[in-house]
Amino acid sequence: MIGAIIGDIVGSKYEFSNIKTKEFPLFSEGCSFTDDTVLTIAVADWLLDGGDLAERLVAYGRAHPHQAYGGMFGRWLRGGSHEPYNSWGNGSAMRVSAVAWVATDEAEVMALAKSSAEVTHNHPEGVKGAQATALAIWMALQGTPPEDIRAAITERFGYDLTESVDSIRTWYRFDESCAGTVPQAIICALDAMDFEDAIRNAISIGGDSDTIAAITGGIAEAMFGVPKAIEEKARPYLSEELDEIVSRFFERVGRKTNTELDAKKRQVAKWLADNVTVIGKVQSVILSKFTWNPERYKGEFHVTFDGVEYPRSFDFSLGGIDGRTDIYTPMFTSPLGVPAGFAAIEIPSSVMKLINHEIRTLFPRIEPFGVNRKTGKETHSGTPIQERFPDPDALLKTVEAIIDPEFEIVIDVASSLEE
């Protein structure tokens, strides 16, 4: 639970002022605990003492009225009736971390996560986000390897966890939905080398930074434990009342300490230095050799930098949360057994943006997740992707064009950057 709290505090400064870098002070002026922390501790208190969770959330929320609650939750908090409001927002996932520490088996994890969510977030996506987060934490506490966690969460909840943190950082924007937050937060944890690296991953992708970092932090705590120095800097941000509940919770469930990975850090750093391809300043980029999987609405392509073709393929996938095409760079998975994924190629961000732009220009933008204001129709992760295309014929023509062996996109880097 303390991992989620730390993520919230660190991310609070960047929620509405995103930074797309991992280089920043963890704690600095402007950091504070937010609604993520208040409600995480409220759930922990409920798990410790039982009772009515809705009443507990209301009590904690009203005791801390200025912590930037979401609009719908804020109205629920101030209202007289505390019935669920069918939210699919990420509030259910941000507060769930304590559940995994008290559950005795996977079934109890799922049941408690659902109970913790549905008092407000009873939409299937809201429950799903809480359950996926809690299950990832619980599996990490059992010592499950990150790649097995990744596979299990994908199979059970349908989240695509294949994208790298570096790739997410190039396009990700503010999103308050579970579907648009939980997968990215899980990736930030599973691709990390230690707890601090996970938090830095989460902040660096932008978006709803405090909530993403809270979700990531809860998982990373279970994977790595929390360094004492970081916890000691975070705890003073809490009120005496909140800190007391954190201490009681630790007394009940204990702590996670995992230093097994530390000895491999230097080995991994050297391995990456020897194996990652670093692309420097380039003049020309060519995108070619496109393939297409019609069943999954995904494809691959190759990239040539200044006449030298990179041997591994890049992936692209239609059906992104915001309706745009997602592009994924090649990855190394778990080098030397360390539970993390690493980009196999480093490309200047300016060049990667050009590649993203060219691929996204090829394909029509599809219906994003959320409610269409004109039609009132809701689109979510369970909506068949073919129903999200405004013009299927345009997609077919694009696919027919790109799979032609002669098809290629030539990018004059210098000219494109000037434009």
C-alpha positions, 0 to 999 in steps of 0.5 A, spaced: 500 500 500 505 504 501 507 504 494 501 506 491 501 512 496 508 514 494 506 514 487 501 518 488 505 523 492 510 523 487 505 524 481 501 529 484 506 535 482 505 532 474 498 530 474 496 537 470 503 538 468 506 532 465 513 531 463 516 526 458 522 524 462 525 520 467 529 525 470 526 529 475 526 529 483 522 524 486 520 529 492 520 537 491 515 543 492 508 542 489 508 534 491 502 532 496 498 526 497 491 527 493 485 523 493 488 517 491 492 516 497 486 518 502 481 513 498 487 507 498 487 508 506 480 508 506 480 501 503 485 499 507 481 501 514 475 497 511 479 491 510 482 492 517 476 493 521 470 491 516 463 495 516 460 499 510 465 501 505 461 506 502 460 509 509 468 509 510 469 512 503 465 518 505 468 519 512 475 519 509 473 523 503 469 529 507 475 529 512 479 530 507 475 535 502 480 538 498 484 532 495 482 533 488 477 528 487 474 526 480 468 530 478 463 524 479 466 521 485 466 529 488 458 529 487 457 522 490 461 524 496 457 531 497 450 527 495 445 524 500 445 518 496 451 513 496 449 509 490 454 506 485 454 511 479 456 506 474 463 509 473 469 506 468 474 511 471 480 509 474 478 511 481 477 503 482 484 501 480 488 507 484 485 505 491 485 497 490 492 495 492 491 494 499 486 488 497 492 484 495 495 484 501 490 481 505 487 476 500 488 469 502 488 466 494 486 468 487 479 468 488 479 472 494 483 477 491 478 478 485 472 478 490 475 483 494 477 487 488 470 487 486 467 489 492 472 495 493 470 497 486 463 497 485 460 501 491 462 507 486 465 504 480 460 498 478 461 499 470 464 492 468 470 496 466 471 499 473 471 493 476 475 490 471 481 495 472 481 494 480 481 486 479 487 487 474 491 491 478 489 487 485 491 480 481 497 483 478 499 485 486 497 479 489 501 475 483 507 479 485 507 477 492 507 470 490 513 471 487 510 470 480 515 472 474 513 479 471 512 475 464 507 470 467 504 476 470 503 480 464 501 473 460 495 472 466 493 479 466 492 479 458 489 472 458 484 474 463 482 481 462 484 482 455 489 488 456 494 489 451 501 489 455 506 488 449 507 496 448 514 498 451 514 504 456 518 508 451 513 507 446 507 509 450 511 515 452 511 518 445 503 518 444 500 517 451 495 523 453 491 524 459 486 519 460 481 518 466 478 511 464 481 504 467 481 502 460 486 507 458 490 507 465 491 500 468 494 497 462 499 503 461 500 503 469 501 495 469 507 496 464 510 501 467 511 496 473 513 490 469 518 493 465 522 496 471 528 494 474 526 496 481 521 500 485 524 507 483 525 505 476 517 503 476 515 510 479 519 514 474 516 510 468 509 512 470 511 519 471 514 519 464 509 517 460 504 523 462 497 522 463 493 522 469 500 522 473 498 521 480 493 515 479 498 512 474 504 512 479 499 510 484 497 503 480 504 502 478 507 503 485 502 498 488 505 493 483 512 495 484 512 495 491 509 487 491 515 486 486 521 489 489 519 492 496 520 500 497 527 502 499 527 505 506 529 512 504 524 513 499 518 511 504 522 515 509 521 521 505 514 520 503 511 518 510 511 525 513 507 528 507 501 524 510 496 527 516 497 523 523 491 520 522 492 517 515 499 515 517 496 511 523 492 507 518 498 505 514 502 503 520 496 499 523 496 496 516 503 494 516 502 491 523 497 486 520 500 484 513 507 485 514 512 488 508 515 486 502 522 486 501 526 483 495 533 485 493 534 479 489 534 483 483 539 488 485 545 484 484 543 483 477 543 490 475 550 492 473 550 485 469 543 488 465 546 495 464 552 492 461 548 487 457 543 492 454 549 497 452 552 491 448 545 489 445 541 495 444 542 498 437 542 506 438 540 510 432 544 517 432 542 523 427 539 520 421 538 524 414 533 519 411 528 513 414 524 508 410 518 504 412 517 498 408 515 491 408 509 492 411 504 486 413 497 485 415 493 481 420 486 481 418 484 478 424 487 482 429 488 488 426 495 489 427 501 489 422 509 489 422 513 493 418 521 494 417 525 501 418 531 503 414 536 508 417 540 512 412 540 506 408 541 500 413 535 496 415 534 494 422 533 487 422 527 486 427 520 488 425 516 494 428 509 493 430 503 497 429 496 496 432 489 499 430 484 500 436 488 504 440 484 507 446 484 514 443 482 511 436 489 512 433 494 507 431 499 505 436 506 503 434 511 499 438 518 498 437 522 491 438 523 489 445 528 485 449 524 481 454 527 479 461 535 479 459 539 475 464 532 473 467 531 480 470 523 481 470 523 487 465 522 489 458 527 493 454 527 497 448 531 493 443 533 500 439 533 507 441 531 512 436 531 519 437 524 522 440 524 527 434 525 521 429 520 516 432 515 522 432 515 522 425 515 515 424 508 515 428 506 520 424 507 517 418 504 510 420 498 514 423 496 518 417 496 511 413 490 509 417 483 512 418 482 514 426 477 510 429 472 511 434 475 512 441 473 509 448 468 513 451 461 516 450 460 519 443 456 526 444 453 526 438 450 518 438 450 517 445 453 510 444 459 508 448 465 505 446 470 501 451 475 495 450 469 490 449 467 493 443 468 489 437 474 493 433 470 493 426 464 497 429 469 502 431 471 504 424 467 509 420 469 507 413 471 500 413 472 500 405 477 506 406 481 501 411 481 495 406 484 500 400 489 502 405 491 495 407 491 493 399 496 499 398 501 497 404 502 490 403 504 491 396 512 489 396 514 495 392 510 500 397 514 504 402 514 511 405 521 515 405 522 520 410 526 526 409 528 527 416 531 534 416 525 537 411 520 534 416 523 537 422 523 543 419 516 543 417 
